[in-house]
């Protein structure tokens, strides 16, 4: 395929109508004027994303080129894209944008100065530019003058690829070109693709600099005791890390450098399905002027959001700057973590509600990234199904899993960080028989883990999983700590536990086949 006469995004920005670094009120006004959204009664901007209400992982690619070819773990997650096809697609996108009004935002990712990445975001939609303004870190002069070459996101949701011509799988594409420092997005209005593309970039650039990049939330107390919370959807990561007694560092993406923890973002992208002030007051009160409400239905007359309306999607979202959280830590940097919490919602009901992990166990569970899907959540699932997502963030990790796990082990050793596995799932039986772990008990256990209260007690290894279970946890019934004790049918527990252990083993065998370097870590 021949390459066309090349234009650059700079050519387009000098010829098109470009609105640069508009303020929040200006972007809200532009979005409403252009018919992109509506104001709610709280002042938030309500928008819908059309056909795609979530990420399109099968349409995400990395351009295969010499600077990156031998570093990426190529496969179903990190799909290679031909350079010539990329430039032809890029030119067609630029041609499409050449007569459009465009919105430009300059900011950066990474709250720690040494690892900040300048970002330029060029959007077809005003509300997408508002999203970028709220989710990335707003410009600071000394950071923006860095010599680091910026990454540029070009987002053209109205441009639809033609697979036979452009080499994509569908009309949608999210393509990263590391050498050209470009992210090209089209065919989808889901704004989260911009956020996760930059996370993918950071997950590639920072680990070689000895920075562990992590899909986790983080908070700290007034004394600087930092806690990290890893967990897949449905495990309670957002709820449990949003502690009004602690300062929020960030809710989703962090780096761990030689200086400590830093947030990669300047905002939060919170799920708001069934959101209520009673259950999640901080998030609820963050939905105000400047917040983007994605796919949340509103009452036509009152413009009141209906968080219980699932008609568009279960994946309704609120995007707002981290300053909207009452207990946010600004700037979002802190020391080294004292405690790491791995959250899992075990629907088999066999994992303990809390267990301490050795360094080896921590690396194993980090690589496993286990939780469970429940019956009825997806078509064809009739019973709980084990789900594994490497490092709790497989879709966003371009490097080999062993790179991230090795860094985690080294940092746990160096900074003497305690690691706990917390089961927010079922007790007394599997899903449908047992009961979901009481949230008050879970909060109590996590508090005692973070404050060091659990260090006062002895630990007993679980006979099947080898996890170290505390003999006592104040404010939690002792029988609850040993999952087998909560089951009426002990033989049924043993069978379920062995089945889950076998699933862990099979998953790990597959990981080692894909990445033989994992064996060297243990």
C-alpha positions as CSV (number, residue, x, y, z in Angstrom):
1,X,0.0,0.0,0.0
2,X,1.5,3.3,-1.0
3,X,1.8,6.2,1.4
4,X,0.1,9.4,0.5
5,X,1.7,12.8,0.6
6,X,2.0,13.2,4.4
7,X,0.3,15.9,6.4
8,X,0.8,16.3,10.1
9,X,-1.6,17.3,12.8
10,X,0.2,20.6,13.0
11,X,-0.8,21.3,9.3
12,X,-4.4,20.8,10.3
13,X,-4.1,22.9,13.5
14,X,-2.8,25.8,11.5
15,X,-5.6,25.7,8.9
16,X,-8.7,24.5,10.8
17,X,-10.8,26.4,13.3
18,X,-9.1,25.4,16.6
19,X,-10.2,26.3,20.1
20,X,-7.1,26.0,22.3
21,X,-7.2,25.2,26.1
22,X,-10.7,26.5,26.7
23,X,-11.9,26.9,30.2
24,X,-14.5,24.5,31.7
25,X,-17.3,27.0,31.3
26,X,-16.3,27.6,27.7
27,X,-16.2,23.9,26.9
28,X,-19.6,23.3,28.6
29,X,-21.1,26.2,26.6
30,X,-19.6,24.8,23.3
31,X,-20.9,21.3,24.0
32,X,-24.4,22.5,24.6
33,X,-24.4,24.9,21.7
34,X,-23.2,22.1,19.4
35,X,-26.0,19.8,20.7
36,X,-23.5,17.4,22.3
37,X,-25.0,17.3,25.8
38,X,-27.4,18.7,28.3
39,X,-27.0,20.4,31.7
40,X,-28.4,18.4,34.7
41,X,-29.9,20.0,37.8
42,X,-26.5,19.6,39.5
43,X,-24.7,21.5,36.7
44,X,-23.0,18.4,35.3
45,X,-22.9,17.9,31.5
46,X,-24.9,14.8,30.5
47,X,-23.8,13.1,27.3
48,X,-24.4,9.8,25.5
49,X,-21.8,7.8,23.6
50,X,-23.9,6.1,21.0
51,X,-23.2,2.6,19.9
52,X,-20.2,2.0,22.1
53,X,-20.7,2.5,25.8
54,X,-17.4,0.9,26.8
55,X,-13.9,0.2,25.6
56,X,-13.3,-1.7,22.3
57,X,-10.3,-4.0,23.3
58,X,-10.4,-5.9,20.0
59,X,-9.9,-2.7,18.1
60,X,-6.8,-1.6,20.0
61,X,-3.4,-1.8,18.3
62,X,0.2,-0.8,18.6
63,X,2.1,0.1,15.5
64,X,4.9,-2.5,14.8
65,X,8.1,-0.5,14.3
66,X,11.8,-0.9,15.2
67,X,11.9,1.1,18.4
68,X,9.2,-1.0,20.1
69,X,9.1,-4.3,18.2
70,X,11.1,-6.4,20.7
71,X,9.7,-4.9,23.9
72,X,6.0,-5.6,23.4
73,X,4.2,-8.8,24.5
74,X,2.4,-9.2,21.2
75,X,-0.8,-11.2,21.1
76,X,-4.5,-10.8,21.4
77,X,-4.2,-7.9,23.8
78,X,-1.3,-6.0,22.1
79,X,-2.1,-6.4,18.5
80,X,0.5,-5.3,15.9
81,X,-0.5,-2.7,13.2
82,X,1.4,-2.2,10.0
83,X,3.2,1.2,9.7
84,X,2.1,1.9,6.1
85,X,-1.5,1.2,6.9
86,X,-1.3,3.4,10.0
87,X,0.0,6.4,8.0
88,X,-2.7,5.9,5.3
89,X,-5.4,5.8,8.0
90,X,-3.8,8.8,9.7
91,X,-3.9,10.8,6.5
92,X,-7.6,10.0,6.0
93,X,-8.4,11.0,9.5
94,X,-6.6,14.3,9.1
95,X,-8.4,14.9,5.8
96,X,-11.7,14.3,7.6
97,X,-10.8,16.8,10.4
98,X,-9.4,19.5,8.1
99,X,-12.8,21.3,7.7
100,X,-14.0,20.7,11.3
101,X,-14.0,22.8,14.4
102,X,-11.4,21.3,16.7
103,X,-10.7,21.5,20.4
104,X,-7.2,21.3,21.8
105,X,-6.0,20.6,25.4
106,X,-2.4,20.7,26.7
107,X,-1.8,18.9,29.9
108,X,0.2,15.9,31.2
109,X,0.1,12.5,32.9
110,X,2.0,11.7,36.0
111,X,2.0,13.9,39.1
112,X,5.6,13.3,39.9
113,X,7.7,15.9,38.0
114,X,10.5,13.4,37.0
115,X,8.0,11.1,35.2
116,X,5.5,13.6,33.9
117,X,4.5,13.0,30.3
118,X,3.2,16.1,28.4
119,X,0.0,15.4,26.4
120,X,-1.7,17.3,23.6
121,X,-5.3,16.2,23.0
122,X,-7.1,17.2,19.7
123,X,-10.8,16.5,19.7
124,X,-13.7,16.6,17.2
125,X,-16.1,17.0,20.1
126,X,-16.1,19.8,22.7
127,X,-17.3,17.3,25.5
128,X,-14.4,15.0,24.7
129,X,-12.0,17.9,25.3
130,X,-13.8,18.7,28.6
131,X,-13.3,15.0,29.5
132,X,-9.6,15.3,28.7
133,X,-9.4,18.6,30.7
134,X,-10.9,16.9,33.8
135,X,-9.2,13.5,33.6
136,X,-5.6,14.5,32.8
137,X,-3.5,16.9,34.9
138,X,-4.1,20.5,34.1
139,X,-1.2,22.5,32.8
140,X,1.5,23.7,35.2
141,X,4.1,26.0,33.5
142,X,7.3,24.4,34.8
143,X,6.0,20.9,33.9
144,X,4.8,21.9,30.5
145,X,8.2,23.4,29.7
146,X,9.9,20.0,30.1
147,X,12.1,18.7,27.3
148,X,10.1,15.4,27.1
149,X,8.4,15.1,23.8
150,X,4.6,15.0,24.2
151,X,2.2,12.3,23.1
152,X,-0.6,13.6,20.9
153,X,-4.0,12.1,21.0
154,X,-6.1,12.7,17.8
155,X,-9.7,11.7,18.5
156,X,-12.1,11.7,15.5
157,X,-15.2,9.7,16.7
158,X,-17.1,10.7,13.5
159,X,-14.6,9.0,11.2
160,X,-15.3,5.4,10.6
161,X,-12.6,3.1,9.3
162,X,-13.2,0.8,6.3
163,X,-11.5,-2.5,7.3
164,X,-10.8,-3.5,3.7
165,X,-9.0,-0.2,3.1
166,X,-7.5,0.6,6.4
167,X,-6.6,-2.8,7.8
168,X,-8.7,-2.6,10.9
169,X,-11.1,-5.2,12.2
170,X,-14.1,-2.8,12.3
171,X,-15.0,0.8,12.0
172,X,-13.4,1.5,15.3
173,X,-9.7,1.9,16.0
174,X,-7.4,2.9,18.9
175,X,-3.8,2.8,17.7
176,X,-0.6,3.8,19.5
177,X,2.5,4.8,17.5
178,X,5.3,5.0,20.0
179,X,8.0,6.3,17.7
180,X,5.8,9.1,16.4
181,X,4.3,9.7,19.9
182,X,0.8,9.5,18.5
183,X,-2.5,7.9,19.6
184,X,-5.1,7.8,16.9
185,X,-8.8,7.1,17.9
186,X,-11.8,6.9,15.7
187,X,-15.2,5.2,15.2
188,X,-16.1,5.4,18.9
189,X,-17.5,8.1,21.1
190,X,-16.5,6.4,24.3
191,X,-14.2,8.9,26.0
192,X,-12.5,6.4,28.2
193,X,-10.4,5.2,25.2
194,X,-8.3,8.4,25.6
195,X,-7.7,7.8,29.3
196,X,-6.7,4.2,28.9
197,X,-4.5,4.8,25.9
198,X,-2.3,7.1,27.9
199,X,-2.3,4.6,30.7
200,X,-1.0,2.0,28.2
201,X,1.7,4.5,27.1
202,X,2.8,5.0,30.7
203,X,2.8,1.3,31.3
204,X,5.3,1.0,28.4
205,X,7.6,4.0,29.1
206,X,8.0,3.9,32.9
207,X,8.9,0.3,33.9
208,X,12.3,0.5,32.2
209,X,12.9,3.6,34.4
210,X,12.3,1.4,37.5
211,X,8.8,2.8,38.0
212,X,6.1,0.2,38.7
213,X,2.9,1.3,36.9
214,X,-0.3,0.0,38.6
215,X,-4.0,-0.3,37.9
216,X,-5.0,0.6,41.5
217,X,-6.5,3.2,43.8
218,X,-4.4,4.8,46.6
219,X,-5.0,6.7,49.8
220,X,-3.0,7.9,52.8
221,X,-3.5,9.1,56.3
222,X,-2.3,12.4,57.9
223,X,0.9,10.7,59.0
224,X,1.8,9.5,55.5
225,X,0.9,5.9,55.8
226,X,0.0,4.9,52.2
227,X,-2.3,2.0,51.1
228,X,-2.9,0.7,47.6
229,X,-6.0,-1.1,46.5
230,X,-6.0,-3.5,43.5
231,X,-9.2,-5.1,42.3
232,X,-11.2,-5.9,39.2
233,X,-14.8,-4.7,38.6
234,X,-17.2,-5.6,41.4
235,X,-14.6,-6.2,44.1
236,X,-15.2,-2.9,45.9
237,X,-12.0,-1.0,45.0
238,X,-13.6,2.4,44.6
239,X,-15.9,2.0,47.6
240,X,-13.2,0.8,50.0
241,X,-10.5,3.3,49.0
242,X,-12.9,6.2,49.3
243,X,-12.4,6.5,53.0
244,X,-13.5,9.9,54.5
245,X,-11.0,9.4,57.2
246,X,-8.1,9.2,54.7
247,X,-6.8,11.3,51.9
248,X,-7.4,10.1,48.3
249,X,-4.3,10.0,46.2
250,X,-6.1,8.7,43.2
251,X,-8.8,6.2,42.2
252,X,-7.4,4.2,39.2
253,X,-3.8,4.7,37.9
254,X,-0.6,5.1,39.8
255,X,3.2,4.8,39.5
256,X,5.6,3.7,42.2
257,X,9.0,5.3,41.8
258,X,12.1,5.6,44.0
259,X,10.3,8.7,45.6
260,X,7.0,7.0,46.4
261,X,3.5,6.8,44.9
262,X,2.1,9.3,42.4
263,X,-1.2,9.6,40.6
264,X,-1.0,9.4,36.8
265,X,-4.2,11.4,36.4
266,X,-5.8,14.7,37.5
267,X,-9.3,13.3,37.8
268,X,-11.6,10.4,38.5
269,X,-13.7,8.3,36.2
270,X,-16.2,6.7,38.6
271,X,-18.9,4.2,37.8
272,X,-22.2,5.6,38.9
273,X,-24.7,2.9,38.2
274,X,-27.1,2.9,41.3
275,X,-25.1,5.8,42.7
276,X,-26.6,7.2,46.0
277,X,-25.5,9.8,48.5
278,X,-25.9,7.3,51.3
279,X,-23.6,4.6,49.8
280,X,-21.0,6.8,48.1
281,X,-21.4,10.4,49.3
282,X,-18.0,11.7,48.0
283,X,-18.7,10.5,44.4
284,X,-22.3,11.6,44.6
285,X,-21.3,15.1,45.7
286,X,-18.7,15.3,42.9
287,X,-21.4,15.3,40.2
288,X,-21.6,19.1,39.7
289,X,-20.7,21.8,37.2
290,X,-17.7,20.6,35.1
291,X,-18.5,16.9,35.6
292,X,-19.2,14.8,32.5
293,X,-22.0,12.3,33.0
294,X,-21.7,9.5,30.4
295,X,-24.8,7.5,29.5
296,X,-26.7,8.5,32.6
297,X,-30.4,9.0,31.8
298,X,-32.0,12.3,33.1
299,X,-35.6,13.4,33.7
300,X,-36.5,15.6,30.8
301,X,-38.2,18.4,32.8
302,X,-36.2,18.4,36.0
303,X,-32.9,17.3,34.4
304,X,-32.3,15.1,37.5
305,X,-30.0,12.2,36.9
306,X,-31.5,8.7,37.3
307,X,-28.6,6.6,38.4
308,X,-30.9,3.5,38.6
309,X,-31.8,3.6,34.9
310,X,-29.7,0.9,33.2
311,X,-31.4,1.3,29.8
312,X,-28.3,2.6,27.9
313,X,-25.6,0.6,29.8
314,X,-24.5,-0.8,33.2
315,X,-21.3,1.2,32.5
316,X,-22.5,4.7,33.4
317,X,-19.7,7.0,34.3
318,X,-18.9,10.3,36.0
319,X,-15.7,12.2,35.0
320,X,-14.5,15.0,37.3
321,X,-11.3,16.5,38.5
322,X,-9.9,15.0,41.6
323,X,-10.3,18.3,43.5
324,X,-14.0,17.6,43.5
325,X,-13.4,14.8,46.1
326,X,-13.5,16.4,49.5
327,X,-10.5,14.5,50.8
328,X,-8.3,14.7,47.8
329,X,-4.5,15.0,48.3
330,X,-3.2,17.7,46.0
331,X,-0.6,17.4,44.5
332,X,-1.3,13.6,44.2
333,X,2.0,12.3,45.4
334,X,2.9,10.4,48.6
335,X,5.5,8.2,50.1
336,X,6.0,4.4,49.7
337,X,3.1,2.2,50.5
338,X,2.9,0.6,53.9
339,X,0.2,-1.8,52.8
340,X,-1.1,-3.3,49.6
341,X,-4.6,-4.7,49.4
342,X,-5.6,-7.2,46.7
343,X,-9.3,-7.3,46.5
344,X,-11.2,-10.3,45.1
345,X,-15.0,-11.1,45.0
346,X,-14.8,-14.9,45.4
347,X,-18.2,-16.3,44.4
348,X,-17.0,-19.8,45.3
349,X,-17.0,-18.7,48.9
350,X,-13.7,-20.5,49.7
351,X,-11.1,-17.7,50.1
352,X,-10.7,-16.2,53.6
353,X,-12.0,-12.7,54.2
354,X,-8.5,-11.5,54.8
355,X,-5.1,-13.2,54.6
356,X,-1.5,-11.9,54.7
357,X,0.8,-12.8,51.8
358,X,4.5,-13.5,51.6
359,X,6.4,-11.7,48.9
360,X,6.2,-14.8,46.7
361,X,2.5,-15.2,47.3
362,X,2.0,-11.5,46.5
363,X,3.7,-11.8,43.2
364,X,1.7,-14.9,42.4
365,X,-1.7,-13.3,43.2
366,X,-0.6,-10.1,41.4
367,X,0.1,-12.1,38.3
368,X,-3.1,-14.0,38.7
369,X,-5.5,-11.0,39.3
370,X,-8.4,-13.2,40.3
371,X,-12.0,-12.5,40.9
372,X,-15.2,-14.3,39.7
373,X,-18.1,-13.5,37.3
374,X,-21.5,-14.3,38.6
375,X,-24.2,-16.4,37.0
376,X,-26.4,-14.2,34.9
377,X,-23.9,-11.4,34.4
378,X,-23.1,-12.5,30.9
379,X,-24.9,-14.7,28.4
380,X,-24.0,-18.4,28.8
381,X,-22.7,-18.1,32.4
382,X,-24.9,-20.4,34.6
383,X,-22.6,-20.7,37.6
384,X,-19.8,-18.7,39.1
385,X,-16.8,-18.5,36.7
386,X,-13.2,-17.7,37.7
387,X,-11.8,-14.7,36.0
388,X,-8.1,-13.8,35.8
389,X,-6.7,-10.5,34.6
390,X,-2.9,-10.4,34.8
391,X,-1.6,-7.7,37.2
392,X,-5.2,-6.6,37.7
393,X,-5.0,-4.8,34.4
394,X,-4.2,-7.1,31.5
395,X,-5.8,-4.9,28.7
396,X,-3.4,-2.1,29.4
397,X,-0.1,-3.8,29.9
398,X,2.1,-3.8,26.7
399,X,5.2,-5.3,28.3
400,X,5.6,-8.9,29.5
401,X,3.9,-9.6,32.8
402,X,7.2,-10.7,34.4
403,X,8.4,-7.1,34.1
404,X,5.7,-5.7,36.3
405,X,5.8,-8.7,38.8
406,X,9.6,-8.4,39.2
407,X,9.3,-4.7,40.0
408,X,6.5,-5.4,42.5
409,X,8.7,-8.0,44.3
410,X,11.7,-5.8,44.4
411,X,9.7,-2.8,45.8
412,X,7.9,-5.0,48.5
413,X,11.4,-6.1,49.6
414,X,13.0,-2.7,49.5
415,X,10.3,-0.8,51.3
416,X,9.0,-3.6,53.6
417,X,5.5,-3.3,52.4
418,X,2.8,-5.7,53.8
419,X,0.4,-7.3,51.4
420,X,-3.0,-8.7,52.1
421,X,-5.6,-10.6,50.1
422,X,-9.2,-9.5,51.0
423,X,-12.2,-11.4,49.8
424,X,-15.2,-9.2,49.4
425,X,-17.2,-12.1,47.9
426,X,-19.1,-14.9,49.6
427,X,-18.9,-16.7,52.9
428,X,-20.7,-19.8,54.2
429,X,-21.2,-21.2,50.7
430,X,-21.0,-20.2,47.1
431,X,-23.0,-17.6,45.4
432,X,-26.7,-18.5,45.8
433,X,-26.1,-20.4,49.0
434,X,-23.8,-18.3,51.2
435,X,-23.9,-14.6,51.9
436,X,-21.9,-11.7,50.6
437,X,-19.2,-10.6,53.1
438,X,-20.6,-7.8,55.4
439,X,-19.1,-4.5,54.2
440,X,-18.7,-3.3,57.8
441,X,-16.5,-6.4,58.6
442,X,-14.5,-5.8,55.4
443,X,-13.9,-2.2,56.4
444,X,-12.8,-3.3,59.9
445,X,-10.4,-5.8,58.5
446,X,-8.8,-3.4,56.1
447,X,-8.5,-0.7,58.7
448,X,-6.8,-3.2,61.1
449,X,-4.4,-4.3,58.2
450,X,-3.5,-0.7,57.4
451,X,-3.0,0.5,60.9
452,X,-0.9,-2.6,61.9
453,X,-3.5,-3.9,64.4
454,X,-3.3,-7.3,62.8
455,X,0.4,-7.5,63.6
456,X,-0.5,-8.2,67.2
457,X,-1.9,-11.7,66.3
458,X,-0.5,-14.9,65.0
459,X,-1.2,-16.3,61.5
460,X,-2.2,-19.8,60.5
461,X,-1.6,-21.1,56.9
462,X,-4.7,-22.2,55.0
463,X,-4.2,-25.9,54.2
464,X,-5.3,-25.6,50.5
465,X,-4.2,-22.1,49.4
466,X,-1.3,-21.6,51.9
467,X,-2.6,-18.1,52.7
468,X,-1.7,-16.7,56.2
469,X,-5.0,-16.2,58.1
470,X,-4.9,-14.1,61.2
471,X,-6.0,-15.9,64.4
472,X,-8.0,-12.9,65.4
473,X,-9.3,-9.7,64.0
474,X,-11.0,-7.3,66.4
475,X,-14.7,-6.5,65.5
476,X,-14.9,-9.6,63.3
477,X,-16.2,-13.0,64.5
478,X,-13.4,-15.5,64.7
479,X,-15.4,-18.2,62.9
480,X,-15.7,-15.9,59.9
481,X,-11.9,-15.8,59.4
482,X,-11.7,-19.5,58.5
483,X,-13.9,-20.0,55.5
484,X,-14.3,-23.7,56.0
485,X,-15.8,-23.0,59.5
486,X,-18.6,-21.0,57.9
487,X,-19.8,-23.9,55.7
488,X,-22.4,-26.4,56.9
489,X,-21.2,-29.0,54.5
490,X,-17.4,-29.3,55.0
491,X,-16.9,-31.8,52.2
492,X,-18.6,-29.4,49.8
493,X,-16.2,-26.7,50.9
494,X,-13.2,-28.9,50.3
495,X,-14.4,-29.8,46.8
496,X,-15.0,-26.1,45.9
497,X,-11.7,-25.0,47.3
498,X,-9.8,-27.7,45.4
499,X,-11.6,-26.7,42.2
500,X,-10.6,-23.1,42.6
501,X,-7.0,-24.0,43.4
502,X,-6.9,-26.0,40.2
503,X,-8.1,-23.0,38.2
504,X,-5.4,-20.9,39.7
505,X,-2.8,-23.6,38.7
506,X,-4.1,-23.9,35.2
507,X,-4.1,-20.1,34.7
508,X,-0.6,-19.8,36.0
509,X,0.7,-22.6,33.7
510,X,-0.7,-20.6,30.8
511,X,1.0,-17.4,32.0
512,X,4.4,-19.3,32.2
513,X,3.9,-20.6,28.7
514,X,3.4,-17.1,27.3
515,X,6.2,-15.6,29.5
516,X,8.9,-18.1,30.5
517,X,10.6,-15.4,32.6
518,X,7.9,-15.7,35.2
519,X,9.5,-19.0,36.3
520,X,12.7,-17.2,37.2
521,X,10.7,-15.0,39.7
522,X,9.8,-18.0,42.0
